[in-house]
Amino acid sequence: MKAVVFTLGCKVNGYESASLAAGLKELGYDTDEKLCEADVYIINTCAVTAEAEKKSRQAIARAKKYNANAKIIVTGCASEKSPDDFLKKEGVTLVTGAKSKEKILSLLSETGKRITEEDEYAESYFPLSKGKTRSYIKVQDGCDNFCSYCVIPYLRGRSRSRKAENVAAEIESVSPAEAVVTGINLSSYRDGENGLKELIDRLSGVNCRIRLGSLEAGVIDDGLLSSLKNLKDFADHFHLSLQSGSDSVLKSMNRHYTAEEFSEKCDLIRKYFPNAGITTDIIAGYPTESEEYFSETLALAEKVKFSDIHCFPYSPREGTVGAELKILDPKIVEGRTARLLALKAELKREFAESQVGKTLMFLPEERTGGETVGYTGNYLRCFVKGDLPLGKIVPVKIEKPYKDGAAASVDI
């Protein structure tokens, strides 16, 4: 029997899918993460934008083309949001939501809709497969922030976290070259009275490179940065969600910091990690964003010198505060998105140029076109001529900006 677990959306979805695949293997299934001919498809959906929901629906149609008689199970945030819409899709046998995905393996023969209201953290996910180059380690779920543009807190539920000892044990069990510690709102991680800093302290003895998922600027302080500095091997890459560089828009979004405070956090990061890559998310065309406010966003991005920007045109999400606001002219949103993308390309190249001549630790992940491709600790995508062993971190010297990253050579 063959099963495909197909993932859309965030790294947390990726972790949950990997755990489901591990469980399916224990049941005797051959598994794949790409859509191909199979007997069972589990589509792990995303609802962060309207486009993500559209791609989730399209994945069902694509699966049916491979095997019209297969079981199709739909799970995740999009199906949590609109379960009946997915259940109506031809070929869909079972619909579950964003919570308790680990229960899917006991429901493979079930049909219909199974949406749970549970908000407890599930520590019972199947152990991830060993020997992966990079493993995503989910430590937290849910969100209590309720940003005005975001539907995820309504779908994932309140914030809850794993026990630190279980996180450390899983990383040690999987033994990847790099472990990415991630969550829906990683910054709100709590294990009793302990927060993210104490989790990092608990991981100080782990023998692999540790990378953090997306963070809120407010969690950045001397204590956390000192703990990260004390890790055996830390990937000096910080993804801080900005969303807007305008204080007025940030307030409207229910984001709890100012542009100046965000910039100060980036300066603090570079005090501890001078060569850090700092990436971000920015929404273009939020309803309260004027041209002046958008210019403030561009100015802050240039000041901070992001190494990459994930640009999103604003997408109203039903049920959120933002959805009640009058949206901007789509042409204005499109134009601002294009300007953000142009700045993203410029800043990415500037970051690559700033790394030329430096020796960085590089994790080879794939081979393509006679080159080995992967990422450095500070998240610079590198291309090295020839075939390097995958999954083994090696020092490389950065030669020049190249493609969407940099050309590099092994620095022995």
N, C-alpha and C positions, 0 to 999 in steps of 0.2 A: 504493500500500500504506500502511496505517495501523498504527502501533505505539503502545501505551500502556506507559509505564514508571511503575508505581504504587508509591509509597514508604510504608513504615511505619517508625516508630521515629526514630532519631537524625539529627542534622544530617550526620553522616558518610554515612549511607545516602542522604540527600538529595543530597550532592555526587556520590556514585557514580552515582546515578540520572540526574542532570543530565549527567554525562559520557557515560553510555550513550545518552541521548537525542541528544546531539551526534553521537555515532558513527552512530546510526541515520539521522540526517538526511544524513550524508555518503553513506550507502548508498542514499539516495533515498526514505526513509520520511517520511511526515508523522507527527509525534509529538504526544502529549498526556500530561499528568501525571495527569489525572483519568480514572476508569473511564468508558469510552464504547464505542461500536461500533468494533471494530478487527480487524485480521488477526492481530496478534501482541500478546501481553500479557507483560510482564516484571514479576513481582511481587517486590519487594525487601522481604523480611520482617524481622521483629524478634522477639527472644526474651528481652528484658529482664524481662518479667513473663509470667505465664500468660495474662493478658488480651491482651497484645501478640501472643502466638502464636495465640490464638483469632481475633483480627482478621485475622491473616495468612491463616488458613485460610478465613475468610469472604470475603476478597478474591477468592479463586479462584472461589468460587461466584458472586459478583457478576459477575466477568468472563464466566463461561460464559453468564449470562443475556443479555449483549449479543451474543455470538456463540459458539454452541455448537461451531462448527467451527474456531475460532481456535487457533493455537499458544499454549500457556501455559507460560511458563518461570518457574520459581520459584528465587529466589536469596536470599542473606542469612543472618542468624544463625539464624533458626528452621529453615531447610532444612539448614543445617550441623549443627544439633542432631539433627534427625530426618528425614534425607533420604528414607528409605523410606516414611515416613508420607505425605509430600507426593507422592511418585511414585505412590502408590496412588490419589490423588485423580483422579476422572474428569476428563478433559480436559487434565491436566498431561502435557506431552510431554518436558520436560527439567528436571532439578533440579541446580543447582549450589550452592555454599556461600557462606561469608562472605568468602573470599579470591579474589583474581584475577578479580574480576567483569569486568574489561576483556576477558577472553577470550570472554565470552558472545557477542559479535558475530561471532566465527568459528565459533560452535556453533549458529547459528540453525536449521540444518537437521538438527541432531543430536537424538537421543532418548535417554532413560535418565538415568543419574546420573553427574555429573562433579564429584567432591569432591576438591579439591587440598590437598596438605599443605604447599604452599610458604609460607614465612614471610619472603620478601624483599619489600621495598617496591616496588610497581609504579609506576614513573614514566611509564608508557605510556598513561595514561588519555587519552581524547579531550579536546581543549581545550573549555572551556565556551563557550557562546554569548555573544557580546558584547552590551552594552547593557542588562544586567539591572539592576534597581533594587538588589537585594541578591544577592550571590553568596557561597556557602559554599565556602571553599577548604580542602580536606583536606590537612593537613601531616603527619599521624601516624596510625598504625594499631596495633591490638593493645594489650595491657595486661599488665603483670607484677605487678600489685598483689594479685590473688586475694582480694578482699574476700569474706567468708564468705557473703554473700547473692547474689553476682553470678556468672553463668555465662559472661559475655562473654569473659574471658581464655581459656577453654577453646575458644571458637568462633572468635575473631578471631586468636588466636595471640599470640606475643611482641611487645613494643613495637618498632616500627621507624618511621623517619621519612624525609621527603623532604629533598632538598638545598635549602638556603635560597635559592640563586640561582634554582632552578626555581619556588619559591613566589612570589618577587618577580616573575619573568617572567610567570607566569600571571595574577597580579593586574593587572599593567600591560597585558596582552593583553586581558583581559576588560573592563577599565575600568568597573567598577560604581560606583554612588554609594557603596555600602558593601560591604566585603569582611569576611566573618566567618571568622576563622582558627580552624579546628576540628580535632579528632581524637578518637579513642576515649579516649585519656588524654593530652590536650594538654600537661599539665604535664611529661610524660616526654620531650618532644621533644628529639632529639639529632641534630646534624649533625656527626659526628666528635667533637671535644672541646667543641663549642658547644651551648648549650641554648636555651631559649625566649627568654631575654634577648637573645642574639646574633641570633636570628631577627628579633625586634622591631627591633633596631638595623639589620638589613639592609632593613627595610621603611620606614625613616625618610624615604625620598624618594618613597614612593608617593603619588600624588595622588588618594586617596579616603579615606573614613572607614574606619578599622580597628576592628573589634570582635572580642573574644576569645570563644571557646566556653567550655565548662565547665572549671574549674580545680580543682586540689587546693590546700588552704590552704597546704601546705608550700612551694609554689613562690613564694608572695608574699614579696618582700623589697624592700629599698631599691633594689637594682640593677634589678630588673624594673620597678618602679614608675617609676623615673627614666627608663628607656628608653621606657616608654609615654608619659610626660609629654613626651618629645622628638618624638613622632610629629607629623606635620603636622596630622592630624585623628584623634583617638582617641575612641571612644565610651566614656564613663566609666561602663561597666556591667560588673560582675564577678559571674559565676555561680560560687559556691564550694559544692561539694558538702559538706553537713554530715552528713546521714543520721540523726544522733542528737545530742542535747545532753547525754547521760549518758556520763561517762568509762567506766563499767562496760560499757555497751552498745557503745561505740566499740571497746573492747578486744576484746569478743566478735566484733565485725564485722571485726576485723583492719584497723581504721582507725588510722593512725599519727599521731595528734595528740590533744590533750585539748580539752575545751570551752573552757578558758581560753586555750589557744594559738590556737584558731580565732577567738575574740573579739578577741584581740590583733592578728591579721592583718586583721580588719575595721577596727580602729582605725587601723592603718598605712595601709590603703587610703584612709581618709578624711583622713589627714594630707596625702596627695598630691592627692586628688580629693574635696574636701569635699562635693560635690553628687552623688557617685556613687550609682547604684542597685546594691544588692547583693542578688542573688537566690540561692536555694538549693534543694536536694533534701532531703526528710526522709521517712524510712520510718516508718510507724506500725505498731506491733504486732510488732516483731522478737521472736523467741521468748524472749530474756533480758530483755525490757523489762518492768519492774514499773510500777505506777502512779506510784511515786516517781520512777523514772527518766524516765517520760514527762513528768512535771511539770517535770523539769529541762530537757527539750527545749523545752517551751513557754516556760519562763523565759528560756532563752538566745535564743530567737527574738525575744522581746519586747525583750531587752536590745540585741541587734544591730540591731533595727529593719530587718528584711529588707523590701525593696520588693515582693517576691513570693516565694511558696513553691510548689514543685512537690511535692504530697503524694502518697505512694504507700502503700497498704496492703501489708504484707509478703506476698510471693508466693514460696513455697519453689521453688527451682530445682534440679532433679535433678542430682546430681553435685557440689554445693557442700557446704561444711561446715555451713552453716545448715540445709540440708535434713535433716540428721541430728538436729536439735533438735526437741523437742516444741513444736508450734505452739500459740499462744494461742487461747482461745475466739474464734471469728469475730465474735461480738457485741462483744467487747472491742476487737478490731481495728477493727471498723466504727465503734464509738463514738469511738475515738481519732482515726481519720481524719476524722470529722465535726468534732471539736474543732479539729484542725489546719486544716481548711478554713475554719472560722469565724475563726480567728486570721489566716489568710492574707488573707481579705477585709478584716479590720480593719486589718492592716498595709499592704495595698495602698492603702486609702483614706487612711491617715495619710501615706503617701509622696506621694500626689497632692496632699493638702492642703499639704504642706511645700514644694511646687513652685509654689503659687499666687503670681502676681505676677512670677515669674522668666521670663526670655527664654531659651529653649532651642532648639537646632538640631534641626529636625524633618524626617524623610524621608517624604514622601507615597508611599504604596504602593498604595492602592486607593480607589475612590470607591463609596460606598453610601449610599442614603437621603438624598441631598443633602449628604453630608459627605465630606470627604477624610480618610482614616484612615492612620496610620502610627506610627512610633516616634521618640522623641527619642534623643539619644546615651545618656542614662542609662536608657533602656528604659522610658520612660513612654508608654503607648499614648495617642495624642491624636486628638481628633475636631475637625476644623476645618470650619465651614460653607462650602459652595460647592465648586467644582472647582479644585483646585490642580494644576499640572503634576506628573505622577508622575515620581519618580526624581530630583528636584532638591531638594537640602537647602535649607531656608529657615528663618529665625528665626521662632519663634512665642512669644506670651505666654500663659502658663498662667492660665486664668480660674477654674476650679473643678473639683472632682472630678466625673466624669461617666461613666456606664456602668461599664466595667471599667478606666477610666483617667481622662482629664481632657479638659475642653473647652478649646480654645485658639483664638487668633486670630493671623493673620499680623502680625508686628511689624516694620513697615518702618522 
